[in-house]
């Protein structure tokens, strides 16, 4: 957002902020370390408002929970924006000085009255009003979100709706106030930062930026394409078209993590050549022609990782990879040599130093300084730069440095997998504390907390369907069906069901989900599937 | 939060007991019916967690009405107060008067502590074991347990009886028949005074809850004067009188009030520590039962002096009569304008809330008392910070003993001799056990004479189980604060007659501390257990004096609170005096 893909704030700020808004995030289960920081904030007196279709373990901590219908976040956010404007609670000075496009935004949210939003979202108007006033009046506020916002076909629009609220109220670019997309893997931030994106070079430099591209071309001695490549969802479509014939998968398990799993596996099967580099023999690896066992990134590998607060930290190898497994850099360098490019035998630090010479936001982060300071938050532009606790402080300068932040009007657009009489139940998916994504890393050890794959229903739905806890039910979507035992969950309401996706061997949830993806970000609508549920004889 | 409720549901009666304290649930999220709107909105958070302090009152309601706390009942409590069941279970099991393991219509707590066990308790134990079964057994309607000192040493042996749905009562001079009988035993107060009766002046009143009678003999003159002269002057008066805390720690009262008054704060509290549980001590009970208005007036004066607008009286759960009298006095005081938004038209608001202890000696420690009021296990806090800075609910708080407050009233009301008088509790091998009011400088021998002692005792324990045995030479030392007087403690004098088995008594003291240790810190948790075990070996003939000394030193030096710090005093003194271990 605003050009740089990272959360604006540091973790410590949530410990000292006045208001925490947790929107589309069950951080208690999915981001437990971050949630510790959040709990410290609550302990220090911060109020917390949670917005989530389910009253999750995270929402149970909140002073106020708004249980909106799945996929109605823009309606809610726009109503909050409209109410802030109508109540005269906007930060007019900040808007005038640091933003553009307010008038178009104000016009776009005008139809989203509290009552209209209550109709669209199911949340009582009074609660929406309370959220609006609390957010606008809080001296500092952290607006946090994860996949409840981004695993939708209109993910980017959802994010814009939240950014607009921060711009209305000046809750960005200063200590304690910010926008916090909490990242799911320990280094997914780092992956994007290093350029593992189809349209960005390392350091978020756009491929279309001639100057940046030329610097990389000079350093690497080859041409770099000026057009963006395909993101993951586009790759799958290309596979189906026959335009993508070979795939090299590193540390990802798309055979089980993609929406519409049946379709995804068929596409992978149709490849001429599939190479998988991973620490475990995943379901994707089973489909591969060649498997390259890799060292684990956290004990067997030397390098850096980057967290949700943009902090780059050192990780160190303490044991060598076992058996035939090899370090990722070794594998890539060996492969490059066989493809005709000799990169020598670079150490992790040498690779990092090359990155620093090409990525301005990392330039000052030598290994020595990373060790000295215990990690540094980008941007860190030179060896004197201590790093950046929060971003966009420039918007508070008078006049603000750099481009003003734009309001982006967006419209409510309900989920694509429509609810009908044949598919009347809205299924949403998510995570449990004890398991991790497709269960590759977490399924190998026992946990007393682990429930296994279940279809979670509200007590009312279970009763009306005549299903008791533990009974087997078949969950059917337009794309497939799975069988799972029933679990009764009071955090759900009639018409809303939930499944985790951690147990694809037993309950392959992604057979049900829809891969309708956001054209801007490529993420699929994992959060909104239409299903019906029947007793399984 | 991750609250996983037990599968059992609460019964209608259990819900009613809880709702009587909390009011009925208003949403599906706190145990009410799930309404449509509950699927889209919920509140909680700080507001819900702020009700945590109601946990003990709710658990009391269940114990009082139902006779115990079942899984289902606990689940409903947790749902109402958003407390994880493991935590609520940890609180409930901390307290001796709350039962989660059984629901019993009648529970009998039979005292076998140092005075009762020499006054017939052992025979009663045998009788009850024959009638019902070994300690802890139930015959379907009655369950019985051994109890530490119930504060009824003037009328031993004693029992405390909980009857679900009926009430709680104390039985004194107990026998099997009296245990079975219903209504409260009335008894004449046992007290005497050497010199002027100041604190005991009103003990003979026919109706201690009669406000007019209280006022007729000078009641509320103290508060009136306080309101006239103002907080600063009151503190100066109390400081000048040299009043020291009467609970055992003897901290200067005026200095404590000044410390709280000087704190920059929007909220302050005053707390009356009525958790009197020191074996051999019953003076506070007597004050609360016989002169409850003096406690109420004293706390009001304390509130006015410190700038607190809210006071708590934390009364031990085994004192039902004292609690009833206090509540009656508070109600009468409110009705007459001595409590409320505008006390006696002075503009000073002050209210008092009574909180009931649930059977834990450690809750007499002021910070453990705070924890208990706040709805937690009674585990003391590390000091500093001291209560005058960070106290109840984190606010500046002055904690005062019952007798301290009664003395403060008399001092501010300019009653002659108010600053120099002390209540002593004399019990054990004496003709007439009871409270003896005497000026400082009185001796143990003089106190025993008043109580009627036909022969010199074999041993005298001074200051309760946390005090020590006195050498005969010390029986003639003037008692007061500071040498040559032995430490005052709670002012309890227990005399042990020639026939008493002192090995048994000293072991019983070690058992007491082992039982009452809250378990939080290693020196006390381990030390009290090892002291108990080691003492047994000593009594059996082994020379364990060196080890006992070491244990004593560790507890004294390293325990978090006074319980651990004094747990070895009596045992050490008994060994030094040759009272135990056959070295006589």
Contacts between the chains, C-beta under 8 A, distances in Angstrom:
chain1	res1	chain2	res2	distance
A	28	B	2	7.5
A	42	B	45	7.6
A	42	B	46	7.8
A	45	B	46	7.9
A	47	B	45	6.8
A	47	B	46	6.9
A	48	B	45	6.2
A	55	B	29	7.5
A	55	B	42	5.7
A	57	B	1	6.8
A	57	B	2	5.4
A	59	B	42	7.4
A	60	B	1	5.3
A	60	B	2	7.9
A	60	B	3	6.9
A	60	B	44	6.5
A	60	B	82	7.6
A	61	B	1	5.7
A	61	B	44	7.4
A	61	B	45	6.4
A	62	B	42	7.8
A	62	B	44	6.3
A	62	B	45	5.4
A	63	B	43	6.5
A	63	B	44	6.6
A	63	B	45	3.2
A	63	B	46	5.8
A	63	B	47	6.7
A	64	B	41	7.5
A	64	B	42	7.6
A	64	B	43	5.7
A	64	B	45	7.3
A	65	B	41	6.5
A	65	B	42	4.4
A	65	B	43	7.6
A	65	B	44	7.3
A	66	B	40	7.3
A	66	B	41	6.2
A	67	B	39	5.9
A	67	B	40	4.2
A	67	B	41	6.3
A	67	B	42	7.4
A	68	B	40	7.4
A	121	B	40	7.9
A	122	B	39	7.7
A	122	B	40	4.7
A	123	B	40	5.1
A	123	B	41	6.2
A	124	B	37	6.3
A	124	B	40	6.5
A	124	B	41	5.5
A	127	B	40	7.8
A	127	B	41	4.7
A	458	B	39	7.6
A	459	B	34	7.4
A	460	B	34	7.6
A	490	B	34	7.6
A	492	B	39	8.0
A	493	B	38	7.9
A	493	B	39	2.9
A	493	B	40	7.2
A	494	B	39	7.0
A	496	B	39	7.8
